[in-house]
């Protein structure tokens, strides 16, 4: 009789295993395909047996805990026997995101030495370090940055994926790291998802082909002498499973689909990754039919481990276990019982170590369950040779910093850019002549951060400067060098103004960097904050043909921009080698990219995937022109199908970002607001992202008291609020440090126009009380002209204080009085 697996969280809800099976996220392993994996090495298993027998209970528990280097010291690794550390998206050695690569190698040595520190007769187990190297070793200054997965999917070249995996692994080894949380093999089915650019395609067949090649590039081929060793690292297939299939494209949401569709769409890539030898699988933050994956025993144990025979280990995502029913970040036996082998507990590692130790001693966590998880962790470490090599700095490739961004690595990245570009329109303008006079415009033309996207040095890809990309080439620089070599000339003007009329213009524009849930969208309308459309239309009126180069992590509705251009290129997020764009625009190589995602006909965001019933995209999956396809294009419809702009009411700031096309700004003594998208400090105000319920979903704002400063949420152009009725500003905030003087809450309406009220007494009443929600009627700010609001929210003061905001919204007023 086959065993029955019951998800702990499902059982707690009392759901039926019959009629409610699909609704409850209960899989039937026998329905899943068979995966062919080799048998275990019995000699290695005997070695693991002996090792486990020699380990104390404390050591065993430590092996299944992973802490973030921002919260875990080398001494903590020694004391708690931690099996792993990671650097989260915003963590770096010495707290310096922009520090040299040598910091990383030094830290790797320190953590390893701590894990091997003598402790009586205990057998020591080397620590392993995991990192999100998702488009190259993207945390390191000077490393090669490849196009994000969405662009690689357009290239249709599995062998290129193998090369990229090999290079990424080698550059990881330079800094002493041995494990990457890659590749992401999600099949994104709703482009509103903020991680769409981490997906290779909407088609499971393409993702499956890439999963195999990428894993083998990172790890080497199973059975080869250098498998998981030498120039190779441990790979991670993530996020298991259906993270790209959630309703509404919500990150960490719920994939509501029958098991047959779960298997058809989302299983093949994992089967391929495991057959290629992937040694770790990361559980998804998301749910399947309302059951969180971190607690889904039927999938983690029933399918992945028992039916497929996966003998590596399952690692959690950032405190993902905390979302399992009955769990917290510091106590979650249900996840371990469901099949999680290593808790990713960034700042909660010490606490979950203690609670797990207590659970095993009390018998609520069976010792065999713990031993199985420990065995899996040790097996991977043994296969990767961690017991046989010394500290990271003594291993092959360590400290060879010349390999970071090496010319031969950048050449492969440049080739990847060339192959990823998709030509959507060419009325005869391309290829450009290198002997021509070229104007280069748009806010993305000379912006390496914008062309690289999220997960670039910092988690969100924000807060960087050109100096943080040594050796990289912006799209402008590539175009400039191409015309210089061809006898032409190039002029850079972000706003498209020129000193001499050009023969043609290249306008580079697109999405600003984002990562994970902060990139989730309600629709697919491109927010043209930099007015690229106005620039292109003006240039066309002036008789200048335009090439549009669109930077994005997904297809977006840009029909008006396509109409305004003579040629339109979907360049995705090309990374550090912008010269690859000029290679194709000037015809040194042809366009070969094909759409990995169907291009939307409207901006509604309704999921649109090849094979769907009533499949009517603007450009279908697989579409892509060649340079020889030179023909006039018919004008596209310019009705997006949704209301343009954004609602003047509703959320102004949530989940760590200003909403819609609003701008988050800080102002200082010079009264010149500075738009921010990451950590900032102008001397008067300091801003940093912090965690509340999810990673960096709140904003901590500190006023230094040295001069007057402010936090502002601004509109790009004035908005009329007079018809919105009685409104109030609703703030969800925490007063960490109360002010000792006036604090002005304002609604601004242009130069010299503002309505304000002193909210210092209110802030003092809320101080020290944790998260609070407060509502202030806009009528209290009586002098504001609501017909031309430029900033619906601003807080300014010259007094020291610290406030943390989870959300700010403009809502219908229910407050009885002013504060």
ChimeraX attribute file (.defattr): number of C-alpha atoms within 10 A of each C-alpha:
attribute: neighborCount
match mode: 1-to-1
recipient: residues
	/A:1	3
	/A:2	5
	/A:3	6
	/A:4	11
	/A:5	18
	/A:6	16
	/A:7	27
	/A:8	22
	/A:9	24
	/A:10	23
	/A:11	12
	/A:12	10
	/A:13	10
	/A:14	9
	/A:15	14
	/A:16	12
	/A:17	15
	/A:18	10
	/A:19	9
	/A:20	11
	/A:21	17
	/A:22	18
	/A:23	18
	/A:24	23
	/A:25	26
	/A:26	25
	/A:27	25
	/A:28	17
	/A:29	19
	/A:30	11
	/A:31	12
	/A:32	20
	/A:33	15
	/A:34	13
	/A:35	17
	/A:36	14
	/A:37	15
	/A:38	13
	/A:39	8
	/A:40	10
	/A:41	10
	/A:42	9
	/A:43	9
	/A:44	13
	/A:45	15
	/A:46	11
	/A:47	14
	/A:48	18
	/A:49	14
	/A:50	11
	/A:51	15
	/A:52	19
	/A:53	10
	/A:54	14
	/A:55	15
	/A:56	12
	/A:57	15
	/A:58	16
	/A:59	23
	/A:60	23
	/A:61	25
	/A:62	27
	/A:63	27
	/A:64	32
	/A:65	28
	/A:66	31
	/A:67	27
	/A:68	23
	/A:69	23
	/A:70	18
	/A:71	16
	/A:72	20
	/A:73	17
	/A:74	19
	/A:75	15
	/A:76	17
	/A:77	28
	/A:78	23
	/A:79	17
	/A:80	20
	/A:81	26
	/A:82	31
	/A:83	27
	/A:84	27
	/A:85	28
	/A:86	25
	/A:87	19
	/A:88	20
	/A:89	23
	/A:90	19
	/A:91	19
	/A:92	23
	/A:93	20
	/A:94	12
	/A:95	11
	/A:96	11
	/A:97	20
	/A:98	17
	/A:99	16
	/A:100	15
	/A:101	20
	/A:102	19
	/A:103	15
	/A:104	22
	/A:105	22
	/A:106	16
	/A:107	21
	/A:108	25
	/A:109	20
	/A:110	17
	/A:111	28
	/A:112	23
	/A:113	20
	/A:114	22
	/A:115	26
	/A:116	18
	/A:117	19
	/A:118	12
	/A:119	11
	/A:120	7
	/A:121	8
	/A:122	12
	/A:123	15
	/A:124	20
	/A:125	22
	/A:126	25
	/A:127	25
	/A:128	25
	/A:129	21
	/A:130	22
	/A:131	20
	/A:132	21
	/A:133	25
	/A:134	23
	/A:135	27
	/A:136	32
	/A:137	29
	/A:138	28
	/A:139	31
	/A:140	28
	/A:141	21
	/A:142	24
	/A:143	28
	/A:144	32
	/A:145	29
	/A:146	29
	/A:147	30
	/A:148	28
	/A:149	29
	/A:150	29
	/A:151	35
	/A:152	32
	/A:153	29
	/A:154	30
	/A:155	26
	/A:156	22
	/A:157	18
	/A:158	20
	/A:159	14
	/A:160	21
	/A:161	26
	/A:162	22
	/A:163	19
	/A:164	27
	/A:165	28
	/A:166	24
	/A:167	28
	/A:168	29
	/A:169	30
	/A:170	28
	/A:171	31
	/A:172	31
	/A:173	28
	/A:174	26
	/A:175	28
	/A:176	29
	/A:177	26
	/A:178	28
	/A:179	28
	/A:180	24
	/A:181	22
	/A:182	29
	/A:183	28
	/A:184	24
	/A:185	33
	/A:186	31
	/A:187	27
	/A:188	31
	/A:189	28
	/A:190	24
	/A:191	31
	/A:192	26
	/A:193	31
	/A:194	22
	/A:195	28
	/A:196	30
	/A:197	29
	/A:198	29
	/A:199	27
	/A:200	30
	/A:201	30
	/A:202	28
	/A:203	22
	/A:204	20
	/A:205	15
	/A:206	19
	/A:207	28
	/A:208	24
	/A:209	19
	/A:210	29
	/A:211	32
	/A:212	25
	/A:213	24
	/A:214	29
	/A:215	30
	/A:216	26
	/A:217	25
	/A:218	31
	/A:219	29
	/A:220	28
	/A:221	17
	/A:222	15
	/A:223	10
	/A:224	9
	/A:225	10
	/A:226	16
	/A:227	21
	/A:228	31
	/A:229	22
	/A:230	20
	/A:231	24
	/A:232	28
	/A:233	28
	/A:234	28
	/A:235	30
	/A:236	28
	/A:237	29
	/A:238	26
	/A:239	25
	/A:240	27
	/A:241	28
	/A:242	29
	/A:243	31
	/A:244	33
	/A:245	29
	/A:246	23
	/A:247	16
	/A:248	21
	/A:249	29
	/A:250	25
	/A:251	23
	/A:252	21
	/A:253	24
	/A:254	24
	/A:255	25
	/A:256	20
	/A:257	17
	/A:258	15
	/A:259	19
	/A:260	11
	/A:261	12
	/A:262	19
	/A:263	16
	/A:264	13
	/A:265	22
	/A:266	24
	/A:267	21
	/A:268	21
	/A:269	25
	/A:270	25
	/A:271	25
	/A:272	22
	/A:273	28
	/A:274	26
	/A:275	20
	/A:276	22
	/A:277	25
	/A:278	30
	/A:279	27
	/A:280	27
	/A:281	28
	/A:282	25
	/A:283	27
	/A:284	25
	/A:285	25
	/A:286	27
	/A:287	26
	/A:288	29
	/A:289	21
	/A:290	18
	/A:291	24
	/A:292	29
	/A:293	36
	/A:294	35
	/A:295	31
	/A:296	31
	/A:297	29
	/A:298	24
	/A:299	27
	/A:300	26
	/A:301	22
	/A:302	24
	/A:303	22
	/A:304	24
	/A:305	17
	/A:306	14
	/A:307	18
	/A:308	20
	/A:309	18
	/A:310	26
	/A:311	23
	/A:312	23
	/A:313	27
	/A:314	31
	/A:315	27
	/A:316	28
	/A:317	20
	/A:318	21
	/A:319	22
	/A:320	25
	/A:321	31
	/A:322	22
	/A:323	22
	/A:324	24
	/A:325	19
	/A:326	14
	/A:327	16
	/A:328	16
	/A:329	21
	/A:330	20
	/A:331	20
	/A:332	23
	/A:333	23
	/A:334	23
	/A:335	30
	/A:336	23
	/A:337	22
	/A:338	24
	/A:339	28
	/A:340	28
	/A:341	30
	/A:342	26
	/A:343	30
	/A:344	27
	/A:345	27
	/A:346	23
	/A:347	19
	/A:348	21
	/A:349	28
	/A:350	22
	/A:351	14
	/A:352	24
	/A:353	25
	/A:354	16
	/A:355	17
	/A:356	24
	/A:357	20
	/A:358	13
	/A:359	17
	/A:360	18
	/A:361	13
	/A:362	10
	/A:363	10
	/A:364	13
	/A:365	18
	/A:366	13
	/A:367	14
	/A:368	10
	/A:369	16
	/A:370	21
	/A:371	19
	/A:372	16
	/A:373	24
	/A:374	23
	/A:375	24
	/A:376	22
	/A:377	25
	/A:378	27
	/A:379	22
	/A:380	18
	/A:381	23
	/A:382	18
	/A:383	18
	/A:384	24
	/A:385	16
	/A:386	20
	/A:387	14
	/A:388	10
	/A:389	13
	/A:390	15
	/A:391	18
	/A:392	27
	/A:393	20
	/A:394	12
	/A:395	16
	/A:396	17
	/A:397	19
	/A:398	23
	/A:399	22
	/A:400	15
	/A:401	17
	/A:402	12
	/A:403	21
	/A:404	26
	/A:405	25
	/A:406	16
	/A:407	13
	/A:408	11
	/A:409	23
	/A:410	21
	/A:411	15
	/A:412	18
	/A:413	29
	/A:414	26
	/A:415	19
	/A:416	26
	/A:417	32
	/A:418	29
	/A:419	27
	/A:420	33
	/A:421	31
	/A:422	27
	/A:423	27
	/A:424	19
	/A:425	27
	/A:426	23
	/A:427	16
	/A:428	16
	/A:429	19
	/A:430	23
	/A:431	20
	/A:432	21
	/A:433	19
	/A:434	23
	/A:435	17
	/A:436	17
	/A:437	20
	/A:438	26
	/A:439	28
	/A:440	31
	/A:441	26
	/A:442	27
	/A:443	21
	/A:444	26
	/A:445	26
	/A:446	23
	/A:447	19
	/A:448	27
	/A:449	25
	/A:450	26
	/A:451	32
	/A:452	30
	/A:453	27
	/A:454	28
	/A:455	26
	/A:456	31
	/A:457	27
	/A:458	23
	/A:459	24
	/A:460	22
	/A:461	24
	/A:462	22
	/A:463	15
	/A:464	17
	/A:465	10
	/A:466	12
	/A:467	12
	/A:468	17
	/A:469	21
	/A:470	12
	/A:471	18
	/A:472	22
	/A:473	20
	/A:474	28
	/A:475	27
	/A:476	28
	/A:477	19
	/A:478	20
	/A:479	29
	/A:480	23
	/A:481	16
	/A:482	23
	/A:483	21
	/A:484	15
	/A:485	11
	/A:486	14
	/A:487	12
	/A:488	16
	/A:489	19
	/A:490	23
	/A:491	20
	/A:492	21
	/A:493	17
	/A:494	20
	/A:495	17
	/A:496	21
	/A:497	16
	/A:498	14
	/A:499	8
	/A:500	10
	/A:501	15
	/A:502	19
	/A:503	16
	/A:504	23
	/A:505	26
	/A:506	27
	/A:507	29
	/A:508	25
	/A:509	27
	/A:510	27
	/A:511	22
	/A:512	23
	/A:513	24
	/A:514	24
	/A:515	23
	/A:516	20
	/A:517	21
	/A:518	22
	/A:519	23
	/A:520	20
	/A:521	18
	/A:522	15
	/A:523	19
	/A:524	21
	/A:525	25
	/A:526	18
	/A:527	19
	/A:528	16
	/A:529	17
	/A:530	16
	/A:531	13
	/A:532	23
	/A:533	22
	/A:534	15
	/A:535	19
	/A:536	29
	/A:537	18
	/A:538	15
	/A:539	22
	/A:540	17
	/A:541	9
	/A:542	10
	/A:543	13
	/A:544	19
	/A:545	21
	/A:546	25
	/A:547	26
	/A:548	27
	/A:549	27
	/A:550	26
	/A:551	25
	/A:552	25
	/A:553	34
	/A:554	26
	/A:555	24
	/A:556	23
	/A:557	23
	/A:558	24
	/A:559	21
	/A:560	16
	/A:561	21
	/A:562	23
	/A:563	20
	/A:564	22
	/A:565	26
	/A:566	23
	/A:567	26
	/A:568	24
	/A:569	24
	/A:570	26
	/A:571	30
	/A:572	30
	/A:573	33
	/A:574	36
	/A:575	31
	/A:576	31
	/A:577	30
	/A:578	30
	/A:579	25
	/A:580	28
	/A:581	27
	/A:582	25
	/A:583	21
	/A:584	22
	/A:585	29
	/A:586	20
	/A:587	15
	/A:588	13
	/A:589	17
	/A:590	19
	/A:591	24
	/A:592	19
	/A:593	28
	/A:594	24
	/A:595	27
	/A:596	30
	/A:597	30
	/A:598	26
	/A:599	23
	/A:600	26
	/A:601	23
	/A:602	22
	/A:603	21
	/A:604	17
	/A:605	23
	/A:606	18
	/A:607	17
	/A:608	23
	/A:609	23
	/A:610	18
	/A:611	9
	/A:612	9
	/A:613	8
	/A:614	8
	/A:615	12
	/A:616	15
	/A:617	16
	/A:618	15
	/A:619	15
	/A:620	20
	/A:621	21
	/A:622	15
	/A:623	18
	/A:624	21
	/A:625	18
	/A:626	16
	/A:627	20
	/A:628	12
	/A:629	14
	/A:630	16
	/A:631	11
	/A:632	12
	/A:633	15
	/A:634	8
	/A:635	11
	/A:636	14
	/A:637	11
	/A:638	14
	/A:639	14
	/A:640	18
	/A:641	12
	/A:642	14
	/A:643	11
	/A:644	11
	/A:645	11
	/A:646	13
	/A:647	11
	/A:648	17
	/A:649	16
	/A:650	15
	/A:651	18
	/A:652	28
	/A:653	24
	/A:654	18
	/A:655	22
	/A:656	25
	/A:657	25
	/A:658	21
	/A:659	20
	/A:660	20
	/A:661	16
	/A:662	20
	/A:663	22
	/A:664	24
	/A:665	20
	/A:666	27
	/A:667	23
	/A:668	22
	/A:669	16
	/A:670	10
	/A:671	11
	/A:672	10
	/A:673	18
	/A:674	17
	/A:675	15
	/A:676	16
	/A:677	22
	/A:678	20
	/A:679	16
	/A:680	18
	/A:681	18
	/A:682	16
	/A:683	16
	/A:684	22
	/A:685	28
	/A:686	19
	/A:687	23
	/A:688	17
	/A:689	21
	/A:690	17
	/A:691	14
	/A:692	16
	/A:693	13
	/A:694	15
	/A:695	19
	/A:696	22
	/A:697	19
	/A:698	24
	/A:699	25
	/A:700	22
	/A:701	23
	/A:702	22
	/A:703	26
	/A:704	20
	/A:705	16
	/A:706	14
	/A:707	16
	/A:708	20
	/A:709	28
	/A:710	25
	/A:711	24
	/A:712	25
	/A:713	25
	/A:714	24
	/A:715	19
	/A:716	13
	/A:717	11
	/A:718	17
	/A:719	17
	/A:720	14
	/A:721	17
	/A:722	13
	/A:723	8
	/A:724	13
	/A:725	10
	/A:726	14
	/A:727	21
	/A:728	21
	/A:729	24
	/A:730	22
	/A:731	20
	/A:732	17
	/A:733	22
	/A:734	21
	/A:735	23
	/A:736	20
	/A:737	18
	/A:738	20
	/A:739	23
	/A:740	13
	/A:741	14
	/A:742	15
	/A:743	23
	/A:744	17
	/A:745	25
	/A:746	24
	/A:747	29
	/A:748	27
	/A:749	22
	/A:750	15
	/A:751	7
	/A:752	6
	/A:753	14
	/A:754	22
	/A:755	20
	/A:756	20
	/A:757	19
	/A:758	18
	/A:759	19
	/A:760	20
	/A:761	15
	/A:762	14
	/A:763	22
	/A:764	14
	/A:765	11
	/A:766	20
	/A:767	18
	/A:768	13
	/A:769	10
	/A:770	11
	/A:771	16
	/A:772	14
	/A:773	13
	/A:774	16
	/A:775	22
	/A:776	24
	/A:777	22
	/A:778	25
	/A:779	15
	/A:780	16
	/A:781	19
	/A:782	14
	/A:783	16
	/A:784	21
	/A:785	19
	/A:786	22
	/A:787	13
	/A:788	17
	/A:789	24
	/A:790	24
	/A:791	23
	/A:792	28
	/A:793	22
	/A:794	21
	/A:795	20
	/A:796	22
	/A:797	25
	/A:798	23
	/A:799	21
	/A:800	21
	/A:801	21
	/A:802	20
	/A:803	19
	/A:804	23
	/A:805	24
	/A:806	25
	/A:807	21
	/A:808	23
	/A:809	21
	/A:810	23
	/A:811	22
	/A:812	17
	/A:813	17
	/A:814	12
	/A:815	15
	/A:816	9
	/A:817	10
	/A:818	13
	/A:819	16
